[in-house]
Amino acid sequence: MLPLKGRIFVAIAFAVVFACFFSAPLLVNLQASGQYEARQRELYYRFDATRPGRGVLDYPGNPVGDVAKSYAMILLAELTRSEEKRLNELPALFEVAGNWLLEHPNTDDGNNVGWGLPVAWDAFGDGSENPANAIYSISTAIVVDGLLTWSEERPDAPKDKIAQLVAKALDGFVAAPSTPDGLFPYSLQASDRPYDTFNSAAYLAGQMQRYGTLVGDDRYTEAADRTIASLIRNHRVSTQGHWYWTYSLQEARSNDLPHATYIVKGISDYARFGGRLADSLDLPATLGLLREYLLEVPTGATEIRAWPAFEADVTLPARLYDLGIALSAACNEPGLRDLIDPLLGVVASYQSDLGYLKYPVGTEGMEPIVVNEYEAYLWYGISECAKI
């Protein structure tokens, strides 16, 4: 994905207002008519059963590669499908996805282990390009989420191997120097450390709290506390009373929908697993932020924005990536169930003969590209909603 500056440039240069209608009982209709299973079946066949997380990337040149986050999302989606016993005639992919993650962790010169990207990337546009396979906090957090869920939900999971690898991956971030304000760093590259980036740190804090509680080790929960303390100190309040954050302390723009959802997910998990600072968080105000990405227009349609409505100069529609992770949050958080219908209501507008596009079909100025990672996020979101 583009760095923040690039995303803002694209958003302003190609801003559109994309509206899509939805009916109030859509969720019920999907369940009753079997359309959930139809959507799941269709998405299932979008992935190579032997390497489901491999495909086109949303990075310069659109190379093809294996993306750890894609494998993790497919792992989570397939664990849910297995648990719900849906589409049992389709071979399960959770072992394929999970084993790929276990067999392909990234390492660095400091003997740290984690997961990242198969391409070089200048995350902040400052000229300091991270090498391919650098270890990123968001990739590591999402993979840890998938691996821990596999270990917890499947008696036949390789629990010892998962435990050893998860511990080593999290240890690298516990030991790594924090950002200036005390957050987990964006990556384990020294050049990224000056940036206090909230979304990736929050997701990782949730998994640190989860793992520390699971194994009874305060090193992990105390590390999570430091990141959550920074989130508490630096939250802002929208005119609607919702907590929100800028992308980093060094930037003024708020988070787009997927990165805001990462924060919601991280804070929710931190509180769910007994985080020491949970009482200082306003969970309803944090969860409620996601409602500000939905804008009702005068015609009665609901538009799903890439950025919240209070960022009035950016009217780009949400990406497929955005919809997938937001759906997973809406379907996992009882307080966000009112978002399910409008989010589901726009999914069909991304569908083309090529697959599910990055942006809605016909979005002005946007190349009709299909990104494996984004379809994996949608697969996870749809799978989570199908279990309600």
N, C-alpha and C positions, 0 to 999 in steps of 0.2 A: 504494500500500500504506500501511497505517497506520504512524505513527511508533512507536518502540519502546514508549513508555509505553502507547499505544493497543493495540498488539499484545499486551502483557502483560495489560492489563485484559481484553481479549476472551478471551485464553487462560484466565485464571483464572475469568472469569464463565461461560464456556461450555465448560469443560474436559470432554473426553470421552476415552474409551479406544477407539480404533478398531482392530480387528484384522482382518487379511486373510490367508488361507492361500495358500501357494504351494508348488509342487512343485520339487524340486531340479533336474530337467532342463528347466526352463521355457524358458531361452534356446535350447537345442537344439531343443525342440519348436516354438517360434515360427519358427525359421529353416526347419526341415524342412517345416512345414505351410503355409508361405506367409503366416502370420499377421502377420509383420512388414510385408509389403507391403500386407496388408489394412488394418493400422493406419495405415500411411503414406498410403494412398489416402484413407482416411476423414478423416484430419487435413488433407490437402491441400485437400479440398473445404470445410473450415471457413473458408477465407480467400477474400476477394475478390481475384480475380486481378489487378485493376487497382490496388488499394490494400490489400495483404494485412496491413499493420500497423495498420489502422484498425479500431476496435471499442470496446466498452465498457471503461472504465478502472476499476481498483480504487482509486478515490479518492472522497472525499465527494461524494454525489449521483450517482455512477456515470455521469459524462458520457461521450460518445462522442468519440474523437479519434484522431489518428495518433501512435503511440508509437515513438520511435527504436529503443528496445531490441527492440520487436517486429519491426521491419523487419530489424534486425541478426541476430536469431535465425533469421528466415526466410531471410535471405541465407546464413547458415552452413548451415542445414539443406538448402537447395536446391543449394548447392555440393557438399555431400556426396552428395546423390542423383544429381546430374549425374556426379560422379566415379565413382560405383558403377554408373552406367547402370541405375538402377532406375526402373520405371514410366515408361519412355521415351515412352509415349503421352500423358502429361500434360505440357502446356507448362511449361517451366522458369520459375521465378519469381525466380531470383537477379538477373537484370538489372532487373526491376521494383523489387525491394527495394533493390538497391544504388544504382540511379539515384535513387530517392526520397531516400536518405540523402545522396547527393552534392548533390542539389538543395535540400535543406531543412536545412542546418546552422543552428544558432542563433547569434546574435551578441549581444554586450552593449555597454554604454557604453564599455568599454575597448578596443573593436575586437577582442575575443577571439572565437574561433570554437569551437564544440563542439556537443554535443547534450544535450537535457534532456527536460522534460515539457511537454505542451501545457496544463497547468493550474497555477495558483498552488498553492504548497505550503509549509506550515510544517513542515519536516523534523524538527525536534527539539522541537516543541511548546513553544517559548519565546516565541511571539508574533511572531516575525520571519518573516513570510510571504514566501517567494521568489516573484517574479513568474512567470507562465507563460513558458516557453521560457528560463528560467535555465539556465545550463550546469552540469551535474553531472558529477562524475568518473566515476561508475559508468556512466552512459549513454555518455559519451565513450569510455571504455575498451572497452565492448562493441562500439560502432560501429567503432572503430579495429580491433579484432580481426576483425570481419567484412570491412572494406574491405581490410585487408592480406592476408587469406586469399584474397579475390577476386583481388587483384592477383597473388598468388603462383601460384594454381591455374589461372587462365584466361588464355591468351595474348591473348584478345580483350578483356580488361578494360581500362577507360580508365586505364591505369597512371599517366600524367602527372597527370591530374586527382586521382586518389586520393592520389598522393604529395604534391601541393601542399596538399591539404586536411588530410591526416593530420598533416603537419608543422606547419601552422598551429594545429591543434587541440591538439597536444601542447605546442607552444611556450607556449601560454597557461598550462598547468599547470606547466611548467618555470619560468616567470617569476613565477608567483603566489607570494605569501608562504605558507610552510608553516604547518601547525598548530603549536601550542606544542611538540609532541614531534618535529616534523620530517617529518610525513606530508604527502602530497598532500592538499589540502583536499577536503572533501566536495562543495563546489561553489565557483564563483568569486564567490559572494556573501560579502561581508565578515562578515555575521552568522553564517555557518556555520563560519568559520575557527577559533573557539575549541574546536571539538569534534574530538578526535583519533579519527577513525572509521577502523577498520582495514580493513573489507572492501572498500570502494570504492578505497581507497588501494592495497591489495595488487593488485587486478586491474589498475589503471592502471600500477603498477610493472612488472608482467609485460609489458605492451604497450610501455612505455617502453624496457625492456631489449631487447625484440624489435626495435623500430624503430632504437634506437641502434646495435645490432649490425649491422642491415641496411645502414644508411647510414654507419657508421663515425664516429659523432659522440658524443663522451664527455659532452656536455651531458645527453643523455637517460639514459645509463647511470648517470651520477653522481647524477642526480635520483632514479632508481630505487633506488640504493644507500641514499639517505637514508631512504626509506620502509621498506625492508627492515631497516635498522638498528633502526628503532623497533619493528618487528614482533619482531625478535629480542630486544630489550631487554624487551619487555612481554608475551612469551608466558607462559602459565601451563601447568601440567601436570596433567592429570586423573588420577584414581586408576588408570586403565588405562594411563597413560604417554603419552597423546596430547597434543600441543600444541594449545592453544586460546586464544582471545582473547575479551575482553568486546566488546560492540558498539562501545564507545569507552572511552577512559581515564576519561571522566566518568560512566560507567555501570557497574553491577556485574553486570548480566545478560550471559551469554554470547550468541553469535550464534545465530540460528535457522538452519535447514538451508541455505537459499539463500545467506545471507550468509557462512556458514562455507565453503560451496563456492566463493564468490568468492575467499576467502583462499587456499584450496587451489589454485585455478586460477592465481591471481597468483603465488604462491610457486613452483609447479611451472614456470610459463613463465619466471620470472626465472632459475631454475636451468638450465632447458633451453637458454636462450639465453646462457649463460655469465656470469651475474651474479657480480660480484667477491666477494660475501659468501655465495655458495652453500654453501661448506664449513662455514659456521657454522649452517646450517639442518639440522634433522633431518627430511628428507622423509618417511620412513616414519611418523614420529610425527605429522607434519602431515596426511598423507593419511589415516592411521588414525582421525583424529577423526570422519570421516563415519560410521564404524561405530557410534558412540555415539548416533546418531539412530535406530538400529534396535533395537527391544526385543523379545526373545522372551518371550512370556507363557506361563504354565503349561500352556495347552492345546496348545502347540507352534506357535501362530501367530506371525507377525512383524508387529509394529506399527511403522509409520514415523512417528516423532515430528517435530513442528515444532521442538522444542528437544531437546538431548541428554538422555539418561536421567538424568544427574546433576542436571539442573534438575527435581527430582522434583515440584515444585508446578505444573508446566506440562505438561499431558498432551494438549494439542490435537494432532490429526493434522496431518501435513504438508499444505500446499496443493499444488495442481497445479503451480504455479510451482516449488515446492521439488523436486518429483519430477523435473521436466524438467531443471533444471540439475544435479541430483545424478546423473541418468542420464548426462548428457553427460560428467561427470567419471569416473563408473564405467567407461564404455565407452572413454574416452581414456587412462585410467591403468591399465596392467597390474596394478598393485598393489591396485586396487580392484574387480577383476572379480567378486569374491565378492559384491558388493553388487547386481549386475545383476538376478539372479533375484528377490530380495525387492522391489526397486524396481519392476520390471516387473509383479510379482505383484499389486500394488495398483492399477495404472492403471485396470483395468476398473471399479473401484468408484467412480470419478469420472465415469463415462460416464452421461449421461442423455438424454432425448429433446431437451433443449435444446442439448446439446453436452457438452463436458467441463467439469464444475463446478469452482469454486474449491476446495471441500472435498468429501470423499466424499459420495455420495448419502445423505441421511438424517442427516447430522451434526447433532446437537442444537443448536438455537439459531442455526444458520447459514443465511442466505438462499441459495437455490440460484441462484447467479449464474455466468454464463459470461463470462470475461475474455479478450479477444483476446490480450493479452500472455502470459498463462499458457498458452494453447493453443500459442502460438508457441514458448515454452520447451519444452513437451512434444514438439512437432514436431522441434525440434533434438535433444533427447535421444534420441528414437526413431530418428531418422536416423543419429545417431552409433553407436547400438547395432547398427543393421542392417548396418553395414559390417564388423563383426567376423567 
